[in-house]
Amino acid sequence: MRAIRLPAFSITGSFGASAATWVLLQQFAVRGLVAIKFLAIGRMLGPAAIGSVSVALLAVAIAEALSDTGLAQAVIQGEHAPSRPQLGALWTTLTSRGVLISLLLVALAPLLSSQFHLDGSLVLIQLAALLPLLRGLASPAYYVVQRERRFQHIAGVEVASSFVDCTVGLVLAYAGVGAASVLLGLVAAESLKSALTWITMKPRPPLRLVWSGIGHYVGFSRWIWASSVINLLLNQFDKVVVGKLLGPAQLGSYQMSSRLAQMLLADAAIAMSQYLFPTFAAHHRRSPRAASRMIRIYLLLIGVGLAVFVEVLRLVAEPMFSLILGPAWLPAVPLFRILVINMAIGALIAVLVAYLRAVGDAKATVHASAIQVVVLLVSVPLAVHWWGVTGIAWSMTLGLGCAATWMLFRTLTARTP
């Protein structure tokens, strides 16, 4: 009987509502669908179209980072779950933010189109402006579900919206809609996701304008905002420079190499942080010492796994590019071999950020980002002069390495009661 019960218990535990299995399945499904859409449309439309879409999404990323409230992370990390009136205040704040971002992007669309050489693709930025609005309209109950670690529920919503994104995008691309097909797929996906947060998630906030009741989140969220602003500079400035100076076609080529490395390495860790952040926070609330032991185990396993995977990717880079993207993309292989190191460090940082925010040390991540900025300011001019584009990639890798070292130091030397 015991031999029978143990496997049954193990399977049940592995697929419980809060099991990490759901995060992994979500990661596999969502990233797989994104990869199919990204690579298929990229092959159909070419670098110029991908570059034009990248400019539109870059504008959204900049606007969202500059206005990041940090409220979602504060809700997950907080000692007590928010009440319904507090959820109403969260919804009011996040919806107002989404409306303002959308209006700003629409107003700036002509300027952005001219500055990044979009040549009449103004509609791309206008379509992208719908994304922050739809995200703002979503129910903040989504963050309560994350706090309570209901990963099965989250996985269902995320996979459904990703499936819609991929399906709509590919159908429209095959129908000849062009670069707009990428953004229309995203709009359809965000619309579905926002609807599902209201239909399937509780507690539902009251639908009225409420501004008070969330002041206690500000102390934590201000560090999230500061981190978002600095990370904006760190993660987007290279794309801004390429798009501004070289145009959409070159930006598309640069984005393809970077995105492929990201999909193979960093995306998995970023998705896993959805599980790790609330999990670390829950363990820390019960026992800071247990949370400290847990992060050490995770870091050891992830570090070894990343080292092996990076070496494999560097070895198979050339045949992989030839098979997936065609011979025209082979000149990007040396850059890809640098970027996989970059993304591996980024994956490690995602785990460290999840832990430090979970234990309330969000400022450590801001300090790490500041260190990275200093390293880039010192190294980029020399690296670009000597090695050009690959110099930028190596400078980014050096900066990430210094930031990861600082966060690792703060994680391993933190005192636990």
MIMI-903855 format. One record per residue: residue in three letters; x, y, z of N, C-alpha, C in turn. Coordinates in steps of 0.2 Angstrom, whole numbers. Example, Ala and Ser with C-alpha at 12.3 -4.5 7.8 and 13.67 -1.06 7.14 Angstrom:
% MIMI-903855
  aa n_east n_north  n_up ca_east ca_north ca_up c_east c_north  c_up
 ALA     66     -28    39      62      -22    39     66     -16    39
 SER     64     -11    35      68       -5    36     64       0    39
END
This chain:
% MIMI-903855
  aa n_east n_north  n_up ca_east ca_north ca_up c_east c_north  c_up
 MET      4      -6     0       0        0     0      4       6     0
 ARG     10       6     4      14       12     4     17      14    -2
 ALA     19       8    -6      22        9   -13     17      13   -18
 ILE     11      11   -16       6       14   -21      4      21   -19
 ARG      4      22   -12       2       29   -10      7      34   -12
 LEU     13      33   -11      18       38   -12     18      41   -19
 PRO     18      37   -24      18       40   -31     12      44   -32
 ALA      6      42   -29       0       46   -30      0      52   -26
 PHE      3      52   -20       4       58   -16      9      63   -20
 SER     14      60   -23      19       64   -26     16      68   -32
 ILE     12      64   -36       8       67   -42      3      72   -40
 THR     -1      71   -35      -5       76   -32     -2      82   -30
 GLY      4      81   -27       7       87   -24     10      91   -30
 SER     12      88   -35      16       91   -41     11      95   -45
 PHE      4      93   -45      -1       97   -48     -6     100   -44
 GLY     -4     102   -38      -8      106   -33     -8     113   -36
 ALA    -13     117   -34     -15      123   -36     -9     128   -35
 SER     -4     127   -30       1      131   -29      8     128   -31
 ALA      8     122   -34      14      119   -36     18     123   -42
 ALA     24     122   -41      29      125   -46     28     122   -53
 THR     25     116   -53      24      113   -60     20     117   -64
 TRP     15     121   -62      11      125   -66     15     131   -69
 VAL     19     134   -65      24      139   -67     28     137   -73
 LEU     31     131   -72      35      128   -77     31     126   -84
 LEU     25     123   -83      20      122   -89     18     129   -92
 GLN     17     134   -88      15      140   -91     21     143   -95
 GLN     27     142   -92      33      145   -95     34     141  -102
 PHE     33     135  -102      34      131  -108     29     133  -113
 ALA     23     133  -111      18      135  -116     18     142  -119
 VAL     19     147  -114      19      154  -116     25     156  -120
 ARG     31     154  -118      37      155  -121     37     152  -128
 GLY     34     146  -128      34      142  -134     30     145  -140
 LEU     24     148  -137      19      151  -142     23     158  -144
 VAL     26     161  -140      29      168  -141     35     166  -147
 ALA     38     161  -145      44      159  -150     41     158  -157
 ILE     36     154  -157      33      152  -164     31     158  -167
 LYS     27     163  -164      25      169  -167     31     173  -169
 PHE     35     174  -165      41      179  -166     45     176  -172
 LEU     47     170  -172      51      167  -177     48     167  -184
 ALA     41     164  -184      37      164  -190     36     170  -193
 ILE     34     175  -189      32      182  -192     39     185  -194
 GLY     44     184  -190      51      187  -192     53     184  -199
 ARG     52     178  -200      54      175  -206     50     178  -212
 MET     43     178  -211      39      181  -216     40     188  -218
 LEU     41     192  -213      41      199  -214     47     203  -215
 GLY     53     200  -212      59      202  -213     61     207  -207
 PRO     68     209  -207      70      213  -201     67     220  -201
 ALA     65     223  -206      62      230  -206     56     230  -203
 ALA     51     225  -204      45      225  -201     46     224  -193
 ILE     50     219  -191      51      217  -184     54     224  -181
 GLY     59     227  -184      61      233  -181     56     239  -180
 SER     51     239  -185      46      244  -184     42     243  -178
 VAL     40     236  -177      36      234  -171     40     235  -165
 SER     46     234  -165      51      235  -159     51     242  -157
 VAL     51     247  -162      50      254  -160     44     255  -156
 ALA     38     253  -158      32      254  -155     32     251  -148
 LEU     34     245  -147      34      241  -141     39     245  -136
 LEU     45     247  -139      50      251  -135     47     257  -132
 ALA     43     261  -136      39      266  -133     35     265  -127
 VAL     31     259  -128      27      257  -122     31     255  -116
 ALA     37     251  -117      41      249  -112     44     255  -108
 ILE     46     260  -112      49      266  -109     43     270  -104
 ALA     37     271  -107      32      274  -104     30     271   -98
 GLU     29     264   -98      27      260   -92     32     260   -87
 ALA     39     260   -89      44      260   -84     44     266   -80
 LEU     44     272   -84      44      278   -80     38     280   -76
 SER     33     276   -77      27      277   -73     25     271   -68
 ASP     30     267   -67      29      261   -63     27     262   -56
 THR     21     260   -54      20      262   -47     23     257   -42
 GLY     24     251   -44      27      246   -39     21     243   -35
 LEU     15     245   -36      10      242   -32      8     235   -32
 ALA      9     232   -38       8      225   -38     13     221   -34
 GLN     19     223   -34      24      219   -30     23     221   -23
 ALA     21     227   -21      19      228   -14     14     224   -11
 VAL      9     223   -15       3      219   -13      5     212   -12
 ILE     10     209   -16      12      202   -15     17     202    -9
 GLN     21     207    -8      26      206    -2     23     208     4
 GLY     17     212     4      15      215    11     13     209    16
 GLU     12     211    22      11      207    28      4     205    27
 HIS     -1     209    25      -8      208    25    -11     209    18
 ALA    -16     204    16     -19      205    10    -23     211    10
 PRO    -24     214     4     -28      221     3    -35     219     4
 SER    -39     224     7     -46      224     8    -49     226     1
 ARG    -56     225     0     -59      227    -6    -59     234    -7
 PRO    -60     239    -2     -58      246    -3    -51     247    -6
 GLN    -47     244    -3     -40      245    -5    -39     242   -12
 LEU    -42     237   -14     -42      234   -21    -45     240   -26
 GLY    -50     243   -23     -53      248   -27    -48     254   -29
 ALA    -44     256   -23     -39      261   -24    -34     259   -29
 LEU    -32     253   -29     -27      250   -33    -29     250   -40
 TRP    -36     248   -41     -38      248   -48    -39     255   -51
 THR    -41     260   -47     -41      267   -49    -34     270   -51
 THR    -29     268   -47     -23      271   -48    -20     268   -55
 LEU    -21     261   -55     -18      258   -61    -21     259   -68
 THR    -28     260   -67     -32      262   -73    -30     269   -75
 SER    -30     274   -71     -28      280   -72    -21     281   -76
 ARG    -16     277   -73     -10      276   -76    -10     274   -83
 GLY    -14     269   -84     -15      266   -91    -17     271   -96
 VAL    -23     275   -94     -26      280   -98    -21     285  -100
 LEU    -17     287   -95     -12      293   -96     -7     291  -101
 ILE     -4     284  -100       1      282  -104     -1     281  -111
 SER     -7     279  -112     -10      278  -119    -11     285  -122
 LEU    -14     290  -119     -14      296  -122     -8     300  -124
 LEU     -3     299  -119       4      301  -121      7     298  -127
 LEU      6     292  -128       9      288  -133      6     290  -140
 VAL     -1     291  -140      -4      294  -146     -2     301  -148
 ALA     -1     305  -142       1      312  -144      8     312  -147
 LEU     12     307  -144      19      308  -146     21     303  -153
 ALA     16     300  -155      17      295  -161     20     298  -167
 PRO     18     304  -169      21      307  -175     28     309  -174
 LEU     30     311  -168      37      313  -166     41     306  -166
 LEU     39     301  -163      42      295  -163     43     292  -170
 SER     38     292  -174      38      290  -181     44     293  -185
 SER     45     299  -184      50      303  -188     57     302  -185
 GLN     57     301  -178      64      300  -175     67     293  -176
 PHE     62     288  -177      65      282  -178     64     279  -185
 HIS     62     284  -190      62      282  -197     57     277  -199
 LEU     51     277  -196      46      272  -197     42     273  -204
 ASP     43     279  -207      41      279  -214     34     278  -215
 GLY     29     282  -211      22      281  -212     19     275  -208
 SER     23     272  -204      20      267  -199     17     270  -193
 LEU     14     275  -193      12      279  -187      7     274  -184
 VAL      3     270  -187      -2      266  -184      0     261  -179
 LEU      7     259  -180      10      254  -176     10     257  -169
 ILE     12     263  -168      13      266  -161      6     267  -158
 GLN      1     269  -163      -6      270  -160     -9     264  -158
 LEU     -8     258  -161     -10      252  -159     -7     250  -153
 ALA      0     251  -152       4      249  -146      1     253  -140
 ALA     -2     259  -141      -4      263  -136    -10     260  -132
 LEU    -13     255  -136     -19      252  -132    -17     247  -127
 LEU    -11     245  -127      -8      239  -123     -8     242  -115
 PRO     -5     248  -114      -5      250  -107    -12     251  -104
 LEU    -17     253  -109     -24      255  -107    -27     248  -105
 LEU    -27     243  -109     -30      236  -107    -27     233  -101
 ARG    -20     234  -100     -17      232   -94    -19     235   -88
 GLY    -20     242   -88     -23      246   -83    -30     244   -81
 LEU    -34     242   -85     -41      240   -84    -42     233   -81
 ALA    -37     229   -81     -37      222   -78    -38     223   -70
 SER    -41     218   -67     -43      218   -60    -37     217   -56
 PRO    -36     221   -51     -30      220   -46    -30     213   -42
 ALA    -36     210   -43     -37      203   -40    -31     198   -42
 TYR    -29     200   -48     -23      196   -51    -17     196   -46
 TYR    -16     201   -43     -10      201   -39    -12     198   -32
 VAL    -18     198   -30     -20      194   -24    -19     186   -26
 VAL    -21     184   -32     -20      177   -34    -13     175   -34
 GLN     -8     180   -36      -1      179   -36      1     178   -29
 ARG     -1     183   -24       1      183   -17     -1     176   -14
 GLU     -7     173   -16      -9      167   -13     -6     161   -16
 ARG     -2     162   -21       1      157   -25     -3     152   -28
 ARG     -9     155   -31     -13      150   -35    -11     150   -42
 PHE     -5     146   -43      -2      146   -50     -5     143   -55
 GLN    -10     138   -53     -14      135   -58    -18     139   -62
 HIS    -21     144   -58     -26      149   -60    -22     154   -65
 ILE    -17     156   -63     -13      161   -66    -10     158   -73
 ALA     -8     151   -73      -6      148   -79    -12     147   -84
 GLY    -18     146   -82     -23      146   -86    -25     152   -90
 VAL    -24     158   -86     -26      164   -89    -20     166   -94
 GLU    -14     165   -92      -8      167   -96     -8     163  -103
 VAL     -9     156  -102      -8      152  -108    -14     154  -113
 ALA    -20     155  -110     -25      157  -115    -24     163  -119
 SER    -22     168  -115     -20      175  -118    -14     174  -123
 SER     -9     170  -122      -4      169  -126     -6     165  -133
 PHE    -10     160  -132     -13      157  -138    -17     161  -142
 VAL    -21     166  -139     -24      171  -144    -19     175  -147
 ASP    -14     177  -144      -9      182  -147     -6     178  -153
 CYS     -4     172  -152       0      169  -157     -5     167  -163
 THR    -11     165  -161     -16      163  -167    -18     169  -171
 VAL    -20     175  -167     -22      181  -171    -16     184  -175
 GLY    -10     184  -172      -4      187  -175     -2     183  -182
 LEU     -2     176  -181       0      172  -187     -5     172  -192
 VAL    -12     172  -191     -17      172  -196    -17     179  -199
 LEU    -16     184  -196     -16      191  -199    -10     192  -203
 ALA     -4     189  -201       2      190  -205      1     186  -211
 TYR     -1     180  -211      -2      176  -217     -8     179  -222
 ALA    -12     183  -219     -17      187  -223    -15     193  -226
 GLY     -8     195  -224      -5      201  -228     -6     207  -224
 VAL     -8     207  -217      -9      213  -214     -2     216  -212
 GLY      3     213  -212      10      216  -211     12     216  -204
 ALA     16     221  -202      19      222  -196     13     223  -190
 ALA      8     226  -192       2      227  -188     -1     221  -185
 SER      1     215  -188      -2      209  -186      1     207  -179
 VAL      7     209  -178      10      208  -171      7     211  -166
 LEU      5     218  -167       2      222  -162     -5     220  -161
 LEU     -9     218  -166     -16      216  -166    -16     210  -162
 GLY    -12     205  -162     -12      199  -158    -11     201  -151
 LEU     -6     205  -149      -5      208  -142    -11     211  -140
 VAL    -15     215  -144     -21      219  -141    -26     213  -140
 ALA    -27     209  -144     -32      203  -143    -31     199  -136
 ALA    -24     198  -135     -22      194  -130    -23     198  -123
 GLU    -21     204  -123     -22      209  -117    -30     210  -116
 SER    -34     210  -121     -41      211  -120    -44     205  -116
 LEU    -42     199  -119     -44      193  -115    -42     192  -108
 LYS    -35     194  -107     -32      193  -100    -36     197   -96
 SER    -37     204   -97     -40      208   -93    -48     206   -91
 ALA    -51     203   -97     -58      201   -95    -58     195   -91
 LEU    -53     190   -91     -52      184   -87    -51     186   -80
 THR    -47     192   -79     -46      194   -72    -52     196   -68
 TRP    -57     199   -72     -63      201   -69    -68     195   -68
 ILE    -68     190   -73     -73      185   -73    -71     179   -69
 THR    -65     178   -68     -62      172   -64    -59     173   -58
 MET    -57     179   -56     -53      180   -50    -57     185   -45
 LYS    -56     183   -39     -59      186   -33    -54     188   -28
 PRO    -55     193   -24     -61      197   -23    -61     203   -28
 ARG    -67     204   -31     -67      209   -36    -67     216   -33
 PRO    -63     221   -35     -64      228   -32    -70     231   -34
 PRO    -72     236   -30     -78      240   -32    -76     245   -38
 LEU    -81     245   -43     -80      249   -49    -82     257   -47
 ARG    -78     260   -44     -78      267   -42    -72     270   -41
 LEU    -71     277   -42     -65      280   -41    -63     281   -33
 VAL    -58     277   -31     -56      277   -24    -48     279   -24
 TRP    -46     284   -20     -39      286   -21    -35     284   -14
 SER    -39     283    -9     -36      282    -2    -36     275     0
 GLY    -31     274     5     -31      267     8    -25     263     6
 ILE    -20     266     1     -14      262    -1     -8     265     1
 GLY     -8     270     5      -2      274     6      3     270    10
 HIS      1     265    13       6      261    17     10     257    12
 TYR      8     256     5      12      253     0     18     257    -3
 VAL     17     263    -2      22      268    -5     29     267    -3
 GLY     30     266     3      37      265     6     41     259     2
 PHE     37     254     1      40      248    -3     40     250   -11
 SER     35     252   -13      34      253   -20     39     258   -23
 ARG     41     263   -19      45      268   -22     52     265   -24
 TRP     54     260   -21      60      256   -23     59     253   -29
 ILE     53     250   -30      52      247   -37     52     252   -42
 TRP     49     257   -41      49      263   -46     56     265   -48
 ALA     60     266   -43      67      268   -44     71     262   -48
 SER     69     256   -46      73      251   -50     70     250   -57
 SER     64     252   -58      61      251   -65     64     257   -70
 VAL     65     263   -67      68      268   -71     75     267   -72
 ILE     79     264   -68      86      263   -69     86     257   -74
 ASN     82     252   -73      82      246   -78     80     248   -85
 LEU     76     253   -85      74      256   -92     80     258   -95
 LEU     85     262   -92      91      264   -95     95     258   -97
 LEU     96     253   -92     100      248   -93     98     243   -99
 ASN     91     242  -100      89      237  -104     87     240  -111
 GLN     86     246  -112      83      249  -118     88     254  -121
 PHE     93     256  -118      97      262  -121    100     259  -128
 ASP    102     253  -128     106      250  -134    101     250  -139
 LYS     95     248  -138      90      247  -143     88     254  -146
 VAL     87     259  -141      86      266  -144     91     269  -148
 VAL     98     267  -146     103      270  -151    103     266  -157
 VAL    102     260  -158     102      256  -164     96     259  -168
 GLY     90     259  -165      85      261  -169     85     269  -172
 LYS     88     273  -167      89      280  -169     94     281  -175
 LEU    100     278  -174     105      279  -179    105     275  -185
 LEU    102     269  -184     103      264  -190     96     262  -193
 GLY     91     264  -190      84      262  -193     81     256  -191
 PRO     75     254  -193      71      248  -192     75     242  -194
 ALA     78     242  -200      80      236  -202     86     233  -198
 GLN     91     238  -196      96      236  -192     94     234  -185
 LEU     89     238  -182      86      236  -176     82     229  -176
 GLY     79     228  -181      76      221  -182     81     215  -181
 SER     87     216  -185      92      211  -184     95     211  -177
 TYR     96     216  -174      99      217  -167     94     213  -162
 GLN     87     215  -163      82      212  -159     82     205  -160
 MET     83     202  -166      82      195  -167     87     191  -163
 SER     93     193  -163      99      190  -160     97     190  -152
 SER     96     196  -150      94      197  -143     88     193  -140
 ARG     83     194  -144      77      190  -142     78     183  -142
 LEU     82     180  -147      83      173  -147     87     170  -141
 ALA     92     174  -139      95      173  -133     91     173  -127
 GLN     87     178  -127      82      179  -121     77     174  -120
 MET     74     172  -126      70      166  -126     73     160  -123
 LEU     79     159  -125      82      152  -123     85     152  -116
 LEU     86     158  -113      89      159  -106     85     163  -101
 ALA     84     169  -102      82      174   -97     74     173   -96
 ASP     71     172  -101      63      171  -101     61     166   -96
 ALA     65     160   -95      63      155   -91     64     157   -84
 ALA     69     161   -82      70      163   -75     65     169   -73
 ILE     64     173   -78      59      178   -77     52     176   -75
 ALA     50     171   -79      44      167   -78     44     164   -71
 MET     49     160   -70      50      157   -63     49     161   -57
 SER     52     168   -58      51      172   -53     44     174   -51
 GLN     39     172   -55      32      173   -53     30     168   -48
 TYR     34     162   -48      33      157   -42     38     159   -36
 LEU     44     161   -38      49      162   -33     47     168   -28
 PHE     44     174   -31      43      180   -27     38     178   -22
 PRO     32     176   -23      27      175   -18     29     169   -13
 THR     33     164   -16      35      158   -12     40     161    -7
 PHE     45     164    -9      50      167    -5     47     172     1
 ALA     42     176    -1      39      180     3     35     176     9
 ALA     32     171     6      28      167    11     33     163    16
 HIS     38     161    14      43      157    18     46     162    23
 HIS     48     168    20      51      173    24     46     176    30
 ARG     40     176    29      35      178    34     35     173    39
 ARG     35     166    37      35      161    42     42     160    46
 SER     47     160    42      54      159    45     59     162    40
 PRO     62     167    42      67      170    38     73     166    37
 ARG     75     162    42      80      157    41     79     152    36
 ALA     73     149    36      71      144    31     72     147    24
 ALA     69     153    23      70      157    16     77     158    14
 SER     81     159    19      88      160    17     92     153    15
 ARG     90     148    18      92      141    16     89     140     9
 MET     83     141     8      80      140     1     84     143    -4
 ILE     85     150    -4      88      154    -9     95     151   -11
 ARG     99     148    -6     106      146    -7    105     139   -11
 ILE    100     135   -10      99      129   -14     97     131   -21
 TYR     93     136   -22      91      138   -29     97     141   -33
 LEU    101     145   -29     106      148   -33    111     143   -35
 LEU    113     138   -31     117      132   -33    115     129   -39
 LEU    108     126   -39     106      123   -44    105     127   -51
 ILE    103     133   -50     102      137   -56    109     139   -59
 GLY    114     141   -55     120      142   -57    124     137   -61
 VAL    123     131   -59     126      125   -63    123     124   -69
 GLY    116     124   -69     112      123   -75    113     128   -80
 LEU    114     135   -78     115      140   -83    122     139   -86
 ALA    127     137   -82     134      137   -85    134     131   -91
 VAL    131     126   -89     131      120   -94    127     123  -101
 PHE    121     126  -100     117      127  -105    120     133  -110
 VAL    123     138  -107     127      143  -110    132     140  -115
 GLU    136     135  -112     141      132  -116    138     128  -122
 VAL    133     125  -121     130      121  -127    127     126  -132
 LEU    124     131  -130     121      136  -135    127     139  -139
 ARG    132     141  -136     138      144  -139    141     139  -145
 LEU    141     133  -143     143      128  -148    139     127  -154
 VAL    132     127  -153     127      125  -158    125     132  -161
 ALA    127     137  -160     125      144  -162    124     144  -170
 GLU    129     142  -173     130      143  -180    125     139  -184
 PRO    125     132  -182     119      128  -186    112     130  -184
 MET    111     132  -178     105      134  -175    102     140  -179
 PHE    106     145  -180     104      151  -184    103     149  -191
 SER    107     145  -194     106      143  -201    100     139  -202
 LEU     98     135  -197      92      130  -198     86     135  -196
 ILE     86     139  -191      80      142  -189     78     149  -193
 LEU     84     153  -195      83      159  -198     85     160  -205
 GLY     90     155  -207      93      155  -213    100     158  -214
 PRO    103     157  -219     110      159  -220    111     167  -219
 ALA    106     171  -220     107      178  -220    108     180  -213
 TRP    106     176  -208     107      178  -201    114     176  -198
 LEU    118     173  -202     124      170  -199    129     175  -196
 PRO    129     181  -199     134      186  -197    132     188  -189
 ALA    126     187  -187     124      188  -180    126     183  -175
 VAL    129     178  -177     131      172  -173    136     175  -167
 PRO    142     178  -169     146      181  -164    143     185  -159
 LEU    138     189  -161     135      193  -156    130     189  -151
 PHE    127     184  -154     123      179  -150    127     176  -145
 ARG    133     174  -147     137      170  -142    139     174  -136
 ILE    139     181  -137     140      185  -131    134     186  -127
 LEU    128     187  -131     122      188  -128    119     183  -124
 VAL    121     177  -125     119      171  -121    122     171  -114
 ILE    128     174  -114     132      175  -107    128     180  -103
 ASN    126     186  -107     123      191  -104    116     189  -102
 MET    112     185  -105     106      183  -103    106     178   -97
 ALA    111     174   -97     112      169   -92    113     173   -85
 ILE    117     178   -85     118      182   -79    111     186   -78
 GLY    107     188   -83     101      191   -82     96     186   -78
 ALA     97     180   -80      92      174   -77     94     174   -70
 LEU    100     174   -68     102      173   -61    100     179   -57
 ILE    100     185   -60      98      191   -57     90     191   -56
 ALA     87     188   -60      79      188   -59     78     184   -53
 VAL     82     179   -51      81      175   -45     82     179   -39
 LEU     88     182   -40      90      186   -34     85     192   -33
 VAL     83     195   -38      78      201   -37     72     198   -34
 ALA     69     192   -36      63      189   -32     64     188   -25
 TYR     70     186   -23      72      185   -16     72     191   -12
 LEU     76     196   -15      78      202   -11     71     206   -10
 ARG     67     206   -15      60      210   -15     56     206   -10
 ALA     56     200   -10      52      196    -5     54     197     2
 VAL     60     198     4      62      199    11     62     206    12
 GLY     59     211     8      59      218     9     65     222     8
 ASP     70     219     4      76      223     3     76     225    -4
 ALA     71     228    -6      70      231   -13     76     236   -15
 LYS     78     239   -10      83      245   -12     90     241   -14
 ALA     91     235   -12      97      232   -14     97     231   -22
 THR     91     230   -25      91      229   -32     92     236   -35
 VAL     90     241   -32      91      248   -35     99     250   -35
 HIS    102     248   -29     109      249   -28    113     245   -34
 ALA    111     239   -35     114      235   -40    113     238   -47
 SER    107     240   -48     106      244   -55    111     250   -56
 ALA    111     254   -50     116      260   -50    123     258   -52
 ILE    125     252   -49     132      250   -50    133     248   -57
 GLN    128     245   -60     128      243   -67    128     249   -72
 VAL    125     255   -70     125      261   -74    132     264   -74
 VAL    135     264   -68     142      267   -67    147     263   -72
 VAL    146     256   -71     150      252   -75    150     253   -83
 LEU    143     254   -85     142      255   -92    145     262   -94
 LEU    144     267   -90     146      274   -92    154     274   -92
 VAL    157     270   -89     165      269   -89    167     265   -95
 SER    163     259   -96     166      254  -101    163     255  -108
 VAL    157     258  -109     154      258  -116    158     262  -120
 PRO    160     268  -119     164      272  -124    170     269  -126
 LEU    174     266  -122     180      262  -124    179     256  -128
 ALA    174     252  -125     172      246  -129    169     247  -136
 VAL    165     252  -137     163      254  -143    168     256  -148
 HIS    173     260  -145     179      262  -149    183     257  -152
 TRP    184     252  -148     188      246  -149    185     240  -153
 TRP    178     239  -151     175      233  -154    168     234  -157
 GLY    166     240  -157     160      242  -160    154     239  -157
 VAL    149     236  -161     143      233  -158    144     227  -153
 THR    149     223  -154     151      218  -149    154     221  -143
 GLY    157     227  -143     159      230  -137    153     232  -133
 ILE    148     234  -136     142      236  -132    139     230  -128
 ALA    139     224  -132     137      218  -129    141     216  -123
 TRP    148     216  -124     152      214  -118    152     219  -112
 SER    151     226  -114     150      231  -108    143     229  -104
 MET    138     227  -108     132      225  -105    133     219  -100
 THR    137     214  -103     138      208   -99    142     210   -93
 LEU    147     214   -93     151      216   -87    147     220   -82
 GLY    143     224   -84     138      228   -80    133     223   -76
 LEU    131     218   -80     126      214   -77    130     209   -72
 GLY    136     207   -73     140      204   -69    142     207   -62
 CYS    143     214   -63     144      218   -57    138     218   -52
 ALA    132     219   -56     126      220   -52    124     213   -49
 ALA    125     208   -52     124      201   -49    128     200   -43
 THR    134     202   -44     139      201   -38    137     204   -32
 TRP    134     211   -33     132      215   -27    126     211   -24
 MET    121     209   -28     115      206   -25    116     200   -22
 LEU    121     196   -25     123      190   -22    126     191   -15
 PHE    130     196   -15     133      198    -8    128     200    -3
 ARG    123     204    -5     118      206     0    113     200     2
 THR    112     195    -3     108      189    -1    112     184     3
 LEU    118     183     2     122      178     6    124     181    13
 THR    124     188    14     127      191    20    121     194    24
 ALA    115     193    22     109      196    26    109     192    32
 ARG    107     196    37     106      193    44     99     190    45
 THR     99     184    48      92      181    49     92     180    56
 PRO     86     181    59      85      180    66     84     173    68
END
